[in-house]
Amino acid sequence: MENIPSFDKVHLRFKLNGTYYSREDLMEVAYSFIKEGEPFEQSIGDFLMDWLNPKDHLFVKTSGSTGAPKTIRLQKQFMVNSAIASGDFFNIAVGDSALHCLPAEFIAGKMMLVRAMILGLEIDLVPPTLHPMKEVEKDYDFAAMIPLQVYNSLDKLNQIKQLIVGGAAVKKELIESVQQKNTLVFETYGMTETVTHVAAKQINNFRTTEDIENAHFKIMPNVKISLDDRDCLVIDAPFIAEETIVTNDIVDLIDENQFDWKGRYDNVINSGGLKLIPEQIEKKLSTAISKRYFVYGIEDKELGEKLVLVVEGEVDKSLAEKIAKTSELEKNEQPKEIYFTDAFVETDNGKIIREASVYKAMR
């Protein structure tokens, strides 16, 4: 990777909320955000103060969706390298406009700001609500959202040319909803340890259903992938991570540059000697359930673990019958029990904590 700017540089074309700022000016903006801004601006101010100090690293907290939230140390230069790789992959150009609508406490929100400062984007800030486009009138070249924000922005999505979606798996219903949009939508794969995404998959603007099903995650520049003995993804990306990252994500490796995500190894249910991948079963259940839901394995004397379904919302006595008629489900993928709960237990940034939600529903 040649001619990569160092982390202490701010692109001359960088604009924040319509104004050009130098590195020194940004320090003042960060300070005013912290002292006088809305809560989301205070978080942005905190990050900018961290980014603009002379240290070569900063600390970022993980989301806690697959374990206890933790704080990890990231090299600022790795964040710059990630921004450059994204710019190359998505053809982001100097002077492009970007919408920032994610919380800056987490890596995805931080990296939108880094991309803007390093690539020379004109970025506008809006509160990171679940309806981020509500007050937005302008058009933008680039934005990043979580799936629920996309759902709530479908009527205004054409105001964004290119959108990346991450933070949670993109459901079939959402993929169908964005097919006729002019916006080019990508599902991303990554984590805090890989400085957001290391792969992305186009999910719309396809001619046929077959094209949708044949879309795979493609890796970013300077990333190598392989499998371990559990069929979990191993990521070797020396420009963004000091060590090889062994994930708990079960994938199908299509070739050296592409993969399909199947589910989490730590979610696998061993029921009667069969290994069930919850995420694959959940995909099949999407035609029968309109509310939020997930499947889980709870202890069982005969099976070791039995498959149960947990649904958010009021009790629906007809649901078991609907599920029984779902033709895609194998016999062993039929839930043995269905539990309902008024609300799932979530992390700070809205990811479902499965174990806690199951036990809440069973109480």
C-alpha positions as a Markdown table, in Angstrom:
| # | Residue | x | y | z |
|---|---|---|---|---|
| 1 | Met | 0.0 | 0.0 | 0.0 |
| 2 | Glu | 1.9 | 3.0 | -1.3 |
| 3 | Asn | 1.2 | 6.7 | -0.8 |
| 4 | Ile | -1.1 | 6.1 | 2.2 |
| 5 | Pro | -1.6 | 9.3 | 4.3 |
| 6 | Ser | -0.6 | 9.1 | 7.9 |
| 7 | Phe | -3.2 | 9.3 | 10.6 |
| 8 | Asp | -2.2 | 12.8 | 11.6 |
| 9 | Lys | -3.3 | 14.3 | 8.3 |
| 10 | Val | -6.7 | 15.7 | 7.4 |
| 11 | His | -7.6 | 15.9 | 3.7 |
| 12 | Leu | -7.8 | 19.4 | 2.3 |
| 13 | Arg | -11.3 | 18.6 | 0.8 |
| 14 | Phe | -12.8 | 17.4 | 4.1 |
| 15 | Lys | -16.0 | 19.2 | 5.0 |
| 16 | Leu | -18.1 | 18.7 | 8.2 |
| 17 | Asn | -21.7 | 20.0 | 8.1 |
| 18 | Gly | -20.8 | 22.2 | 5.0 |
| 19 | Thr | -17.6 | 23.8 | 6.3 |
| 20 | Tyr | -14.0 | 23.0 | 5.5 |
| 21 | Tyr | -11.9 | 22.4 | 8.6 |
| 22 | Ser | -8.1 | 22.0 | 9.1 |
| 23 | Arg | -6.8 | 19.7 | 11.8 |
| 24 | Glu | -6.4 | 22.6 | 14.2 |
| 25 | Asp | -9.9 | 23.9 | 13.5 |
| 26 | Leu | -11.3 | 20.4 | 14.1 |
| 27 | Met | -9.9 | 20.4 | 17.7 |
| 28 | Glu | -12.0 | 23.5 | 18.4 |
| 29 | Val | -15.1 | 21.9 | 16.8 |
| 30 | Ala | -14.5 | 18.8 | 19.0 |
| 31 | Tyr | -14.2 | 20.9 | 22.1 |
| 32 | Ser | -17.4 | 22.8 | 21.3 |
| 33 | Phe | -19.3 | 19.5 | 20.6 |
| 34 | Ile | -18.2 | 18.2 | 24.0 |
| 35 | Lys | -19.2 | 21.4 | 25.9 |
| 36 | Glu | -22.3 | 22.5 | 24.0 |
| 37 | Gly | -23.5 | 19.7 | 21.7 |
| 38 | Glu | -26.3 | 17.2 | 21.7 |
| 39 | Pro | -25.4 | 13.8 | 23.3 |
| 40 | Phe | -24.6 | 12.3 | 19.8 |
| 41 | Glu | -22.4 | 15.3 | 19.1 |
| 42 | Gln | -20.6 | 14.9 | 22.4 |
| 43 | Ser | -19.7 | 11.4 | 21.4 |
| 44 | Ile | -18.4 | 12.7 | 18.1 |
| 45 | Gly | -16.4 | 15.3 | 19.9 |
| 46 | Asp | -14.9 | 12.7 | 22.2 |
| 47 | Phe | -13.8 | 10.6 | 19.3 |
| 48 | Leu | -12.3 | 13.6 | 17.4 |
| 49 | Met | -10.3 | 14.6 | 20.5 |
| 50 | Asp | -9.0 | 11.0 | 20.7 |
| 51 | Trp | -8.2 | 11.0 | 16.9 |
| 52 | Leu | -6.5 | 14.3 | 16.8 |
| 53 | Asn | -4.2 | 13.8 | 19.8 |
| 54 | Pro | -0.6 | 12.7 | 19.0 |
| 55 | Lys | -1.0 | 9.1 | 20.2 |
| 56 | Asp | -0.8 | 6.5 | 17.5 |
| 57 | His | -3.6 | 4.4 | 18.9 |
| 58 | Leu | -7.0 | 4.7 | 20.6 |
| 59 | Phe | -9.4 | 2.4 | 22.5 |
| 60 | Val | -12.7 | 1.2 | 21.1 |
| 61 | Lys | -15.5 | -0.8 | 22.7 |
| 62 | Thr | -17.0 | -3.8 | 21.1 |
| 63 | Ser | -20.8 | -4.2 | 20.8 |
| 64 | Gly | -21.1 | -7.2 | 23.1 |
| 65 | Ser | -23.4 | -9.2 | 20.8 |
| 66 | Thr | -21.3 | -12.4 | 21.0 |
| 67 | Gly | -20.0 | -12.0 | 24.5 |
| 68 | Ala | -19.3 | -9.4 | 27.2 |
| 69 | Pro | -18.5 | -6.0 | 25.7 |
| 70 | Lys | -14.8 | -5.3 | 25.9 |
| 71 | Thr | -12.4 | -2.4 | 25.1 |
| 72 | Ile | -9.7 | -3.1 | 22.5 |
| 73 | Arg | -6.7 | -1.0 | 21.4 |
| 74 | Leu | -6.6 | -0.1 | 17.7 |
| 75 | Gln | -3.8 | 1.5 | 15.7 |
| 76 | Lys | -4.9 | 4.8 | 14.1 |
| 77 | Gln | -2.9 | 3.9 | 11.0 |
| 78 | Phe | -4.9 | 0.6 | 10.7 |
| 79 | Met | -8.1 | 2.8 | 10.7 |
| 80 | Val | -6.6 | 4.9 | 7.9 |
| 81 | Asn | -5.7 | 1.8 | 5.9 |
| 82 | Ser | -9.3 | 0.5 | 6.4 |
| 83 | Ala | -10.7 | 3.8 | 5.1 |
| 84 | Ile | -8.4 | 3.7 | 2.0 |
| 85 | Ala | -9.5 | 0.0 | 1.3 |
| 86 | Ser | -13.2 | 1.0 | 1.6 |
| 87 | Gly | -12.6 | 3.9 | -0.7 |
| 88 | Asp | -11.0 | 1.6 | -3.3 |
| 89 | Phe | -13.7 | -1.1 | -3.0 |
| 90 | Phe | -16.7 | 1.2 | -3.2 |
| 91 | Asn | -15.1 | 3.7 | -5.6 |
| 92 | Ile | -15.6 | 6.6 | -3.2 |
| 93 | Ala | -14.1 | 9.8 | -4.7 |
| 94 | Val | -12.7 | 13.0 | -3.2 |
| 95 | Gly | -15.5 | 15.5 | -2.7 |
| 96 | Asp | -18.2 | 12.9 | -2.4 |
| 97 | Ser | -21.0 | 13.6 | 0.1 |
| 98 | Ala | -21.6 | 11.3 | 3.0 |
| 99 | Leu | -24.3 | 11.1 | 5.7 |
| 100 | His | -23.3 | 10.1 | 9.2 |
| 101 | Cys | -26.2 | 8.6 | 11.2 |
| 102 | Leu | -24.5 | 6.0 | 13.4 |
| 103 | Pro | -23.5 | 6.4 | 17.1 |
| 104 | Ala | -19.8 | 7.5 | 17.3 |
| 105 | Glu | -19.3 | 5.3 | 20.5 |
| 106 | Phe | -18.8 | 2.3 | 18.2 |
| 107 | Ile | -16.4 | 1.5 | 15.4 |
| 108 | Ala | -18.8 | 1.9 | 12.5 |
| 109 | Gly | -19.7 | 5.5 | 13.6 |
| 110 | Lys | -16.0 | 6.3 | 14.2 |
| 111 | Met | -14.9 | 4.9 | 10.8 |
| 112 | Met | -17.4 | 7.1 | 8.9 |
| 113 | Leu | -15.6 | 10.1 | 10.3 |
| 114 | Val | -12.2 | 8.6 | 9.5 |
| 115 | Arg | -13.2 | 7.9 | 5.9 |
| 116 | Ala | -14.4 | 11.5 | 5.6 |
| 117 | Met | -11.2 | 13.0 | 7.0 |
| 118 | Ile | -8.8 | 10.7 | 5.1 |
| 119 | Leu | -10.7 | 10.5 | 1.7 |
| 120 | Gly | -11.8 | 14.1 | 1.6 |
| 121 | Leu | -15.5 | 13.7 | 1.9 |
| 122 | Glu | -18.2 | 16.2 | 2.7 |
| 123 | Ile | -20.0 | 14.6 | 5.6 |
| 124 | Asp | -23.1 | 15.8 | 7.4 |
| 125 | Leu | -24.1 | 14.7 | 10.9 |
| 126 | Val | -27.7 | 13.7 | 11.9 |
| 127 | Pro | -28.8 | 12.1 | 15.2 |
| 128 | Pro | -28.3 | 8.3 | 15.1 |
| 129 | Thr | -31.9 | 7.5 | 15.5 |
| 130 | Leu | -33.8 | 4.5 | 14.1 |
| 131 | His | -35.4 | 7.0 | 11.6 |
| 132 | Pro | -32.2 | 8.7 | 10.3 |
| 133 | Met | -33.7 | 10.1 | 7.1 |
| 134 | Lys | -36.7 | 11.7 | 8.7 |
| 135 | Glu | -35.5 | 15.3 | 8.4 |
| 136 | Val | -33.0 | 14.7 | 5.6 |
| 137 | Glu | -33.7 | 16.6 | 2.3 |
| 138 | Lys | -30.4 | 16.4 | 0.6 |
| 139 | Asp | -29.0 | 13.7 | -1.6 |
| 140 | Tyr | -25.8 | 11.8 | -0.6 |
| 141 | Asp | -23.2 | 9.7 | -2.4 |
| 142 | Phe | -22.5 | 7.4 | 0.5 |
| 143 | Ala | -23.9 | 6.4 | 3.9 |
| 144 | Ala | -23.8 | 3.5 | 6.4 |
| 145 | Met | -26.8 | 2.2 | 8.4 |
| 146 | Ile | -27.9 | -0.8 | 10.5 |
| 147 | Pro | -30.7 | -2.9 | 9.0 |
| 148 | Leu | -33.5 | -1.3 | 11.1 |
| 149 | Gln | -32.5 | 2.1 | 10.0 |
| 150 | Val | -32.8 | 1.0 | 6.4 |
| 151 | Tyr | -36.3 | -0.5 | 7.0 |
| 152 | Asn | -37.4 | 2.9 | 8.4 |
| 153 | Ser | -35.8 | 4.8 | 5.5 |
| 154 | Leu | -37.2 | 2.9 | 2.5 |
| 155 | Asp | -39.3 | 5.8 | 1.3 |
| 156 | Lys | -36.3 | 8.1 | 1.2 |
| 157 | Leu | -33.6 | 5.6 | 0.3 |
| 158 | Asn | -33.2 | 7.0 | -3.3 |
| 159 | Gln | -31.6 | 10.1 | -1.8 |
| 160 | Ile | -28.5 | 7.9 | -1.2 |
| 161 | Lys | -26.4 | 6.6 | -4.1 |
| 162 | Gln | -24.5 | 3.9 | -2.3 |
| 163 | Leu | -25.4 | 2.4 | 1.1 |
| 164 | Ile | -23.5 | -0.1 | 3.3 |
| 165 | Val | -25.5 | -2.0 | 5.9 |
| 166 | Gly | -23.9 | -3.8 | 8.9 |
| 167 | Gly | -24.2 | -4.4 | 12.6 |
| 168 | Ala | -26.6 | -7.3 | 12.2 |
| 169 | Ala | -27.5 | -9.9 | 9.5 |
| 170 | Val | -29.7 | -8.5 | 6.7 |
| 171 | Lys | -32.9 | -10.4 | 6.6 |
| 172 | Lys | -34.6 | -11.7 | 3.4 |
| 173 | Glu | -37.5 | -9.3 | 3.8 |
| 174 | Leu | -35.2 | -6.3 | 3.7 |
| 175 | Ile | -33.3 | -7.6 | 0.7 |
| 176 | Glu | -36.6 | -7.9 | -1.1 |
| 177 | Ser | -37.6 | -4.3 | -0.1 |
| 178 | Val | -34.5 | -2.7 | -1.6 |
| 179 | Gln | -34.5 | -4.5 | -5.0 |
| 180 | Gln | -36.4 | -1.7 | -6.8 |
| 181 | Lys | -34.4 | 1.1 | -5.2 |
| 182 | Asn | -31.9 | 3.1 | -7.3 |
| 183 | Thr | -29.6 | 3.0 | -4.3 |
| 184 | Leu | -26.8 | 0.5 | -4.6 |
| 185 | Val | -26.9 | -1.5 | -1.3 |
| 186 | Phe | -24.2 | -3.6 | 0.2 |
| 187 | Glu | -24.3 | -5.9 | 3.2 |
| 188 | Thr | -21.0 | -5.7 | 5.0 |
| 189 | Tyr | -19.0 | -8.3 | 7.1 |
| 190 | Gly | -16.6 | -7.3 | 9.8 |
| 191 | Met | -16.1 | -6.5 | 13.5 |
| 192 | Thr | -14.3 | -4.1 | 15.8 |
| 193 | Glu | -11.1 | -6.1 | 15.6 |
| 194 | Thr | -11.0 | -5.8 | 11.8 |
| 195 | Val | -11.8 | -2.0 | 12.0 |
| 196 | Thr | -15.3 | -2.5 | 10.6 |
| 197 | His | -15.8 | -4.4 | 7.3 |
| 198 | Val | -13.3 | -6.7 | 5.6 |
| 199 | Ala | -15.9 | -7.9 | 3.0 |
| 200 | Ala | -19.1 | -6.8 | 1.4 |
| 201 | Lys | -21.9 | -8.3 | -0.7 |
| 202 | Gln | -24.2 | -6.5 | -3.1 |
| 203 | Ile | -27.8 | -7.2 | -2.2 |
| 204 | Asn | -29.9 | -5.3 | -4.8 |
| 205 | Asn | -30.1 | -4.1 | -8.4 |
| 206 | Phe | -30.2 | -7.7 | -9.6 |
| 207 | Arg | -32.1 | -9.0 | -12.6 |
| 208 | Thr | -33.2 | -12.3 | -11.3 |
| 209 | Thr | -33.9 | -14.1 | -8.0 |
| 210 | Glu | -31.1 | -16.5 | -8.9 |
| 211 | Asp | -28.6 | -13.5 | -9.1 |
| 212 | Ile | -29.6 | -12.6 | -5.5 |
| 213 | Glu | -29.0 | -16.1 | -4.3 |
| 214 | Asn | -25.6 | -16.3 | -6.1 |
| 215 | Ala | -24.3 | -13.1 | -4.5 |
| 216 | His | -21.3 | -13.7 | -2.2 |
| 217 | Phe | -19.2 | -11.6 | 0.2 |
| 218 | Lys | -16.1 | -10.3 | -1.6 |
| 219 | Ile | -13.1 | -9.4 | 0.5 |
| 220 | Met | -11.5 | -5.9 | 0.6 |
| 221 | Pro | -8.0 | -5.2 | -0.8 |
| 222 | Asn | -5.1 | -6.6 | 1.1 |
| 223 | Val | -7.2 | -9.3 | 3.0 |
| 224 | Lys | -6.6 | -13.0 | 2.8 |
| 225 | Ile | -9.2 | -15.6 | 4.0 |
| 226 | Ser | -9.1 | -19.3 | 4.9 |
| 227 | Leu | -11.0 | -21.8 | 7.1 |
| 228 | Asp | -10.0 | -23.5 | 10.4 |
| 229 | Asp | -11.0 | -27.1 | 11.4 |
| 230 | Arg | -14.5 | -25.9 | 12.5 |
| 231 | Asp | -15.2 | -24.3 | 9.1 |
| 232 | Cys | -14.9 | -20.9 | 10.7 |
| 233 | Leu | -13.4 | -17.9 | 8.8 |
| 234 | Val | -9.8 | -17.0 | 9.5 |
| 235 | Ile | -8.8 | -13.4 | 8.4 |
| 236 | Asp | -5.2 | -12.4 | 7.6 |
| 237 | Ala | -5.1 | -8.6 | 7.1 |
| 238 | Pro | -1.8 | -7.2 | 8.2 |
| 239 | Phe | -2.7 | -3.6 | 7.2 |
| 240 | Ile | -5.6 | -3.5 | 9.6 |
| 241 | Ala | -4.8 | -6.1 | 12.3 |
| 242 | Glu | -1.6 | -7.0 | 14.1 |
| 243 | Glu | -2.5 | -10.7 | 14.3 |
| 244 | Thr | -4.4 | -13.2 | 12.3 |
| 245 | Ile | -8.1 | -13.2 | 13.4 |
| 246 | Val | -9.8 | -16.5 | 14.0 |
| 247 | Thr | -13.5 | -15.9 | 14.0 |
| 248 | Asn | -16.5 | -17.9 | 15.2 |
| 249 | Asp | -18.3 | -17.4 | 11.9 |
| 250 | Ile | -19.1 | -20.5 | 10.0 |
| 251 | Val | -18.7 | -19.9 | 6.3 |
| 252 | Asp | -18.6 | -21.6 | 2.9 |
| 253 | Leu | -15.5 | -20.6 | 1.1 |
| 254 | Ile | -16.4 | -20.0 | -2.6 |
| 255 | Asp | -12.8 | -19.1 | -3.7 |
| 256 | Glu | -9.9 | -17.2 | -2.3 |
| 257 | Asn | -11.8 | -13.9 | -2.5 |
| 258 | Gln | -15.4 | -14.8 | -1.8 |
| 259 | Phe | -17.4 | -16.6 | 0.9 |
| 260 | Asp | -21.0 | -17.2 | 2.2 |
| 261 | Trp | -21.8 | -16.6 | 5.8 |
| 262 | Lys | -23.8 | -19.4 | 7.4 |
| 263 | Gly | -23.9 | -18.6 | 11.1 |
| 264 | Arg | -22.1 | -18.3 | 14.5 |
| 265 | Tyr | -20.2 | -21.4 | 15.8 |
| 266 | Asp | -21.1 | -20.4 | 19.3 |
| 267 | Asn | -24.8 | -20.5 | 18.4 |
| 268 | Val | -24.7 | -24.0 | 16.9 |
| 269 | Ile | -27.3 | -26.4 | 18.5 |
| 270 | Asn | -26.3 | -30.0 | 19.0 |
| 271 | Ser | -29.6 | -31.7 | 19.0 |
| 272 | Gly | -29.8 | -35.5 | 19.0 |
| 273 | Gly | -26.3 | -35.7 | 17.4 |
| 274 | Leu | -27.3 | -33.2 | 14.6 |
| 275 | Lys | -25.6 | -29.8 | 14.3 |
| 276 | Leu | -28.2 | -27.2 | 13.6 |
| 277 | Ile | -27.2 | -23.7 | 12.6 |
| 278 | Pro | -29.8 | -21.2 | 14.0 |
| 279 | Glu | -29.2 | -18.5 | 11.4 |
| 280 | Gln | -30.0 | -20.9 | 8.6 |
| 281 | Ile | -33.3 | -22.0 | 10.3 |
| 282 | Glu | -34.2 | -18.4 | 11.0 |
| 283 | Lys | -33.9 | -17.6 | 7.4 |
| 284 | Lys | -36.4 | -20.3 | 6.5 |
| 285 | Leu | -38.8 | -19.1 | 9.2 |
| 286 | Ser | -39.0 | -15.6 | 7.8 |
| 287 | Thr | -42.1 | -16.4 | 5.7 |
| 288 | Ala | -44.1 | -17.4 | 8.8 |
| 289 | Ile | -43.1 | -14.7 | 11.3 |
| 290 | Ser | -43.4 | -11.0 | 10.9 |
| 291 | Lys | -42.0 | -10.0 | 14.4 |
| 292 | Arg | -38.4 | -10.2 | 15.7 |
| 293 | Tyr | -37.4 | -13.8 | 16.6 |
| 294 | Phe | -34.6 | -16.2 | 16.9 |
| 295 | Val | -34.1 | -19.9 | 17.6 |
| 296 | Tyr | -32.0 | -21.3 | 20.5 |
| 297 | Gly | -30.8 | -24.6 | 22.0 |
| 298 | Ile | -31.8 | -25.2 | 25.6 |
| 299 | Glu | -30.7 | -28.2 | 27.7 |
| 300 | Asp | -32.7 | -31.4 | 27.2 |
| 301 | Lys | -32.3 | -34.9 | 28.8 |
| 302 | Glu | -33.0 | -36.9 | 25.6 |
| 303 | Leu | -31.6 | -34.6 | 22.8 |
| 304 | Gly | -28.8 | -32.9 | 24.7 |
| 305 | Glu | -30.2 | -29.6 | 23.4 |
| 306 | Lys | -33.6 | -29.0 | 22.0 |
| 307 | Leu | -34.5 | -26.3 | 19.5 |
| 308 | Val | -36.8 | -23.6 | 20.7 |
| 309 | Leu | -38.2 | -20.4 | 19.1 |
| 310 | Val | -38.3 | -17.1 | 20.9 |
| 311 | Val | -40.6 | -14.4 | 19.5 |
| 312 | Glu | -40.8 | -10.7 | 20.6 |
| 313 | Gly | -44.4 | -9.5 | 21.1 |
| 314 | Glu | -47.8 | -10.8 | 22.1 |
| 315 | Val | -48.6 | -14.5 | 22.2 |
| 316 | Asp | -49.7 | -15.9 | 18.9 |
| 317 | Lys | -51.5 | -19.2 | 19.3 |
| 318 | Ser | -51.6 | -19.8 | 15.6 |
| 319 | Leu | -47.9 | -19.5 | 15.0 |
| 320 | Ala | -47.1 | -23.2 | 15.6 |
| 321 | Glu | -49.5 | -24.2 | 12.8 |
| 322 | Lys | -48.0 | -21.6 | 10.4 |
| 323 | Ile | -44.5 | -22.9 | 11.1 |
| 324 | Ala | -45.6 | -26.5 | 10.6 |
| 325 | Lys | -46.7 | -25.5 | 7.1 |
| 326 | Thr | -43.3 | -23.9 | 6.2 |
| 327 | Ser | -42.2 | -26.2 | 3.4 |
| 328 | Glu | -38.5 | -25.2 | 3.6 |
| 329 | Leu | -38.0 | -26.5 | 7.2 |
| 330 | Glu | -36.6 | -30.0 | 7.7 |
| 331 | Lys | -38.3 | -32.1 | 10.3 |
| 332 | Asn | -35.4 | -31.6 | 12.8 |
| 333 | Glu | -35.6 | -27.8 | 12.2 |
| 334 | Gln | -39.2 | -27.6 | 13.6 |
| 335 | Pro | -39.0 | -25.8 | 17.0 |
| 336 | Lys | -39.9 | -28.1 | 20.0 |
| 337 | Glu | -41.3 | -25.1 | 22.0 |
| 338 | Ile | -42.3 | -21.5 | 21.2 |
| 339 | Tyr | -41.7 | -18.7 | 23.8 |
| 340 | Phe | -42.9 | -15.1 | 23.7 |
| 341 | Thr | -41.5 | -12.1 | 25.5 |
| 342 | Asp | -42.6 | -8.5 | 25.5 |
| 343 | Ala | -39.1 | -7.2 | 24.6 |
| 344 | Phe | -35.7 | -8.8 | 23.9 |
| 345 | Val | -32.6 | -8.0 | 26.0 |
| 346 | Glu | -30.2 | -5.9 | 23.9 |
| 347 | Thr | -26.7 | -4.5 | 23.9 |
| 348 | Asp | -26.2 | -0.7 | 24.0 |
| 349 | Asn | -26.3 | -0.5 | 20.2 |
| 350 | Gly | -29.4 | -2.7 | 19.7 |
| 351 | Lys | -28.1 | -6.2 | 19.1 |
| 352 | Ile | -30.1 | -9.0 | 20.6 |
| 353 | Ile | -28.5 | -10.9 | 23.5 |
| 354 | Arg | -29.9 | -14.4 | 22.9 |
| 355 | Glu | -29.2 | -16.2 | 26.1 |
| 356 | Ala | -30.6 | -13.4 | 28.3 |
| 357 | Ser | -33.6 | -13.1 | 26.1 |
| 358 | Val | -34.4 | -16.8 | 26.2 |
| 359 | Tyr | -34.3 | -17.0 | 30.0 |
| 360 | Lys | -36.4 | -13.8 | 30.2 |
| 361 | Ala | -39.0 | -15.5 | 27.9 |
| 362 | Met | -39.0 | -18.7 | 29.9 |
| 363 | Arg | -39.5 | -17.1 | 33.3 |
